[in-house]
Amino acid sequence: MCAFALSLFLDPLAAETQPTPKLARIGWLSIAARTPEVSHLIEAFSQGLRDHGYVEGQNLAIEYRFAEGKPERLPGLAAELVSLKVDIIVTPNPAGAQAAAQATKTIPIVMLYVADPVGSGLVASLAKPGGNITGLAASAGREITGKLLELVGELVPKGTLVAVLRNPTNPDAAEMSSEVERAARVLGMHLRMLDVRVPNELDSAFGAMIKARAGALLLVADTMFFLHRGRVASLAVKSRLPTISASSEMAEAGLLMSYGPSLTHEFRRAADYVDKILKGAKPSDIPIEQPAKFELIINLKTAKTLGLTIPQTLLLRADQVIE
């Protein structure tokens, strides 16, 4: 009886002396503003963290830093996160990854949506990144851009001029442009490269495509196009241009077609990398993951608006058809 009474007295004391779980502090560095266009991706990352038991306000704090579409702000925001001594910096775009890499060589960095981490100099290799950076590549190498051009070739007559829209301030733009040019030479297709640095240049770019009599448009992946996908889709339809992108959200917004990995899945998967690092794994030893599944999405509503007939062979390969 005495022993039982003693245990009742000691157990609460034991509970009181249990160490408080360490608060995980994550820095989120994004070139984009926090808008409805990206909220589902941030939520996918947060859900991934919750799946691992990390809950904001309990054992997790996230320091969000958004550059509001101004890449020149990224170095300063990265420096802020370093000064806060966050445990990990997560960055979902190439410019953010470059800024974070320049700001710290010690704080682990988890990157997303970088097309060629090795070619851009962020890591030594995909299998053994080295340094303090790991994460997920945006595609299975630069070849994804060439694949987009192949799909365009199935839609338009041979000899059609294909416009290629890119943001030259994106660190990945040069590599992906080189790949699409290589693919064009192989496929015997003619290209017209157009640069758009800010959203206000979109109208003039589409005007240039019409003047050049382009018959299709390929979008080189970029956060700006993603954020303004409704406007891009509207201009593409107005210009009567069948347009393809690597993002499913672009097809859902009204572009004709998309082919690429699921961004929602990738953002949720990034939480797995965060969990590994918080549990002691070194970024240098965590292989960079490339997407294993690519989705082909065709917007038939847009095809009808454009008066375009999608080949049955292409429709049968589609993972999703928007009607």
C-alpha positions as CSV (number, residue, x, y, z in Angstrom):
1,M,0.0,0.0,0.0
2,C,2.8,2.3,0.9
3,A,4.6,1.5,-2.3
4,F,1.5,2.3,-4.3
5,A,1.0,5.6,-2.5
6,L,4.7,6.4,-3.2
7,S,4.3,5.7,-6.9
8,L,1.3,8.0,-7.1
9,F,3.5,10.7,-5.6
10,L,6.5,10.0,-7.8
11,D,4.8,9.5,-11.2
12,P,3.6,13.1,-11.5
13,L,7.0,14.3,-10.6
14,A,8.5,12.1,-13.3
15,A,6.1,13.5,-15.9
16,E,7.0,17.0,-14.9
17,T,10.7,16.4,-15.4
18,Q,10.4,14.9,-18.9
19,P,12.3,17.1,-21.4
20,T,10.3,19.3,-23.6
21,P,10.4,18.2,-27.2
22,K,12.8,20.4,-29.2
23,L,11.1,23.0,-31.4
24,A,11.9,22.4,-35.0
25,R,12.5,25.7,-36.8
26,I,12.1,25.7,-40.6
27,G,12.9,28.6,-42.9
28,W,10.7,28.8,-46.1
29,L,12.4,30.9,-48.8
30,S,10.3,31.5,-51.9
31,I,10.5,33.9,-54.8
32,A,6.7,34.0,-55.0
33,A,4.3,35.9,-52.9
34,R,1.9,33.9,-50.7
35,T,-1.1,33.9,-53.0
36,P,-4.0,31.5,-53.7
37,E,-2.0,30.2,-56.7
38,V,0.6,28.6,-54.4
39,S,-1.4,28.0,-51.2
40,H,-2.2,24.4,-52.1
41,L,1.5,23.6,-52.5
42,I,2.4,25.2,-49.1
43,E,-0.4,23.2,-47.6
44,A,0.9,20.0,-49.2
45,F,4.2,20.6,-47.5
46,S,2.6,21.3,-44.2
47,Q,0.5,18.2,-44.5
48,G,3.6,16.2,-45.2
49,L,5.1,17.6,-42.0
50,R,2.0,16.7,-40.0
51,D,2.2,13.2,-41.3
52,H,5.6,13.0,-39.5
53,G,4.2,14.5,-36.3
54,Y,5.3,18.1,-36.8
55,V,2.6,20.6,-36.0
56,E,3.0,24.4,-36.2
57,G,2.5,26.0,-32.8
58,Q,3.4,22.8,-31.0
59,N,6.7,21.3,-32.0
60,L,7.2,23.2,-35.2
61,A,7.8,26.9,-36.2
62,I,8.1,27.9,-39.8
63,E,9.7,31.3,-40.7
64,Y,8.1,32.2,-44.1
65,R,10.0,34.6,-46.3
66,F,8.5,35.6,-49.7
67,A,10.3,37.7,-52.3
68,E,7.0,38.9,-53.8
69,G,8.3,38.0,-57.3
70,K,11.5,40.1,-56.9
71,P,14.5,37.8,-57.2
72,E,16.8,40.6,-56.0
73,R,15.2,40.3,-52.6
74,L,16.1,36.6,-52.2
75,P,19.8,37.1,-50.9
76,G,18.6,39.4,-48.1
77,L,15.7,37.1,-47.1
78,A,18.1,34.1,-47.1
79,A,20.5,36.1,-44.8
80,E,17.5,36.8,-42.5
81,L,16.8,33.1,-42.2
82,V,20.5,32.3,-41.5
83,S,20.6,35.0,-38.8
84,L,17.5,33.4,-37.1
85,K,19.5,30.1,-37.0
86,V,16.7,28.0,-38.4
87,D,17.4,24.2,-38.5
88,I,16.7,23.9,-42.2
89,I,15.9,26.2,-45.1
90,V,13.3,24.9,-47.6
91,T,13.2,26.6,-51.0
92,P,10.8,25.7,-53.8
93,N,12.5,27.4,-56.8
94,P,16.0,27.7,-58.5
95,A,16.6,31.3,-57.6
96,G,15.8,30.6,-54.0
97,A,18.1,27.6,-53.9
98,Q,21.0,29.7,-55.3
99,A,20.4,32.5,-52.8
100,A,20.2,30.0,-49.9
101,A,23.4,28.3,-51.1
102,Q,25.3,31.6,-51.1
103,A,24.0,32.5,-47.7
104,T,25.1,29.4,-45.8
105,K,27.3,26.4,-46.1
106,T,26.3,24.9,-42.8
107,I,22.5,25.1,-42.4
108,P,20.8,22.2,-44.3
109,I,18.9,23.2,-47.5
110,V,16.1,21.2,-49.0
111,M,15.4,22.4,-52.5
112,L,12.4,21.8,-54.9
113,Y,11.7,22.6,-58.5
114,V,15.3,22.8,-59.6
115,A,15.6,21.3,-63.1
116,D,19.3,20.5,-63.1
117,P,20.9,20.7,-59.6
118,V,24.2,19.3,-60.8
119,G,24.5,21.5,-63.9
120,S,23.6,24.6,-61.9
121,G,26.4,23.9,-59.5
122,L,24.3,23.4,-56.4
123,V,25.4,19.8,-55.8
124,A,28.2,17.5,-56.8
125,S,25.9,14.6,-57.9
126,L,22.4,13.4,-57.5
127,A,23.5,10.2,-55.6
128,K,25.9,12.0,-53.3
129,P,25.1,15.7,-53.2
130,G,27.9,16.7,-50.9
131,G,27.7,19.9,-48.9
132,N,24.6,21.1,-47.2
133,I,22.0,20.8,-50.0
134,T,19.6,18.0,-51.0
135,G,16.0,17.7,-52.1
136,L,14.0,17.0,-55.2
137,A,14.8,17.8,-58.8
138,A,12.0,19.3,-60.8
139,S,12.3,16.8,-63.7
140,A,14.2,13.8,-64.8
141,G,17.0,16.1,-66.0
142,R,16.7,18.7,-68.8
143,E,15.2,16.1,-71.1
144,I,11.7,16.9,-69.9
145,T,11.8,20.1,-72.0
146,G,12.7,18.1,-75.1
147,K,9.8,15.8,-74.4
148,L,7.4,18.7,-74.2
149,L,8.6,19.7,-77.7
150,E,8.0,16.1,-79.0
151,L,4.4,16.3,-77.7
152,V,3.9,19.7,-79.6
153,G,5.2,17.9,-82.7
154,E,2.3,15.5,-82.4
155,L,-0.2,18.4,-82.5
156,V,1.0,20.7,-85.3
157,P,2.0,20.2,-88.9
158,K,5.7,19.6,-89.7
159,G,7.5,22.9,-90.3
160,T,5.3,24.9,-87.8
161,L,7.1,27.6,-86.0
162,V,7.0,26.9,-82.2
163,A,7.4,29.9,-79.9
164,V,9.3,29.2,-76.6
165,L,8.6,31.5,-73.7
166,R,11.2,31.7,-70.9
167,N,12.3,33.9,-68.1
168,P,16.0,34.6,-68.5
169,T,16.4,35.6,-64.9
170,N,15.6,31.9,-63.9
171,P,18.9,30.1,-63.2
172,D,17.5,27.0,-65.0
173,A,16.4,28.9,-68.1
174,A,19.7,28.6,-70.1
175,E,20.0,24.9,-69.5
176,M,16.4,24.2,-70.4
177,S,16.6,26.4,-73.5
178,S,19.7,24.5,-74.7
179,E,17.8,21.3,-74.3
180,V,14.7,22.5,-76.3
181,E,17.0,23.8,-79.0
182,R,18.8,20.4,-79.2
183,A,15.4,18.6,-79.4
184,A,14.3,21.0,-82.1
185,R,17.3,20.1,-84.2
186,V,16.6,16.4,-83.8
187,L,12.9,16.8,-84.6
188,G,13.5,19.3,-87.5
189,M,11.4,22.0,-85.8
190,H,11.8,25.7,-86.0
191,L,11.8,27.8,-82.8
192,R,11.3,31.4,-81.8
193,M,12.7,32.2,-78.3
194,L,11.0,35.0,-76.4
195,D,12.1,36.4,-73.1
196,V,9.7,37.6,-70.4
197,R,11.2,39.0,-67.2
198,V,8.1,40.5,-65.6
199,P,4.4,39.9,-66.0
200,N,3.9,43.2,-67.8
201,E,5.9,41.8,-70.7
202,L,3.5,39.0,-71.4
203,D,1.2,40.9,-73.7
204,S,4.1,42.1,-76.0
205,A,5.5,38.6,-76.1
206,F,2.3,37.1,-77.3
207,G,2.0,40.0,-79.8
208,A,5.5,39.0,-81.1
209,M,4.3,35.4,-81.4
210,I,1.3,36.4,-83.5
211,K,3.5,38.6,-85.7
212,A,6.0,35.8,-86.2
213,R,3.0,33.5,-87.1
214,A,3.9,30.9,-84.5
215,G,1.7,27.9,-84.5
216,A,2.3,26.6,-81.0
217,L,3.9,27.6,-77.7
218,L,6.1,25.9,-75.2
219,L,6.5,27.3,-71.8
220,V,9.9,26.8,-70.1
221,A,9.0,26.2,-66.4
222,D,9.2,29.3,-64.2
223,T,7.5,30.5,-61.1
224,M,6.3,33.7,-62.8
225,F,4.4,31.8,-65.4
226,F,3.0,29.5,-62.7
227,L,1.7,32.4,-60.6
228,H,0.2,34.1,-63.6
229,R,-1.1,30.9,-65.3
230,G,-4.7,32.2,-65.7
231,R,-3.4,35.2,-67.6
232,V,-1.0,33.1,-69.7
233,A,-3.8,30.7,-70.6
234,S,-6.1,33.5,-71.5
235,L,-3.5,35.1,-73.8
236,A,-2.7,31.7,-75.4
237,V,-6.3,31.1,-76.2
238,K,-6.8,34.6,-77.5
239,S,-3.7,34.2,-79.7
240,R,-5.0,30.8,-80.9
241,L,-1.8,29.1,-79.8
242,P,-1.8,25.5,-78.6
243,T,0.4,25.7,-75.5
244,I,2.2,23.1,-73.4
245,S,3.8,23.3,-70.0
246,A,5.3,20.9,-67.5
247,S,2.8,21.8,-64.7
248,S,-0.6,20.2,-64.4
249,E,-1.9,23.4,-62.8
250,M,-1.2,25.2,-66.1
251,A,-3.5,22.8,-68.0
252,E,-6.1,23.1,-65.3
253,A,-5.9,26.9,-65.7
254,G,-6.7,26.6,-69.5
255,L,-3.5,25.7,-71.3
256,L,-4.0,23.0,-73.9
257,M,-1.6,20.4,-72.4
258,S,0.8,19.6,-69.6
259,Y,3.4,16.9,-69.1
260,G,5.4,16.6,-65.9
261,P,5.4,15.4,-62.3
262,S,2.7,16.3,-59.7
263,L,3.9,19.4,-57.8
264,T,1.5,18.6,-54.9
265,H,3.2,15.3,-54.5
266,E,6.7,16.8,-54.8
267,F,6.0,19.5,-52.1
268,R,4.5,16.8,-49.8
269,R,7.6,14.7,-50.4
270,A,9.9,17.5,-49.4
271,A,8.6,17.0,-45.8
272,D,10.2,13.6,-45.8
273,Y,13.6,15.2,-46.4
274,V,13.0,17.7,-43.6
275,D,12.1,14.8,-41.3
276,K,15.3,12.9,-42.1
277,I,17.5,15.9,-41.5
278,L,15.8,16.7,-38.2
279,K,16.4,13.2,-37.1
280,G,20.1,13.5,-37.8
281,A,20.7,12.6,-41.4
282,K,23.2,14.7,-43.3
283,P,22.1,16.5,-46.5
284,S,25.4,15.4,-48.2
285,D,24.3,11.8,-47.8
286,I,20.7,12.0,-48.9
287,P,20.3,11.4,-52.6
288,I,18.4,13.9,-54.6
289,E,15.2,12.4,-55.8
290,Q,13.9,12.7,-59.4
291,P,10.2,12.3,-60.2
292,A,9.3,8.7,-61.0
293,K,5.8,9.4,-62.5
294,F,4.9,11.9,-65.1
295,E,1.3,12.9,-65.9
296,L,0.0,13.9,-69.3
297,I,-3.0,16.2,-69.0
298,I,-5.0,17.4,-72.0
299,N,-7.6,20.1,-71.8
300,L,-10.3,19.2,-74.3
301,K,-12.3,22.4,-73.5
302,T,-9.3,24.4,-74.7
303,A,-8.8,22.2,-77.7
304,K,-12.5,22.8,-78.8
305,T,-12.1,26.6,-78.3
306,L,-9.0,26.5,-80.5
307,G,-10.7,24.3,-83.1
308,L,-8.0,21.7,-82.6
309,T,-8.5,17.9,-82.9
310,I,-6.3,16.0,-80.5
311,P,-5.0,12.7,-82.1
312,Q,-6.6,9.6,-80.6
313,T,-3.1,8.2,-79.9
314,L,-2.4,11.1,-77.7
315,L,-5.7,11.0,-75.9
316,L,-5.2,7.3,-75.1
317,R,-1.9,8.2,-73.4
318,A,-3.4,10.9,-71.3
319,D,-3.6,10.5,-67.5
320,Q,-6.3,13.1,-67.3
321,V,-8.6,14.7,-69.9
322,I,-10.3,17.9,-68.9
323,E,-13.7,18.2,-70.6
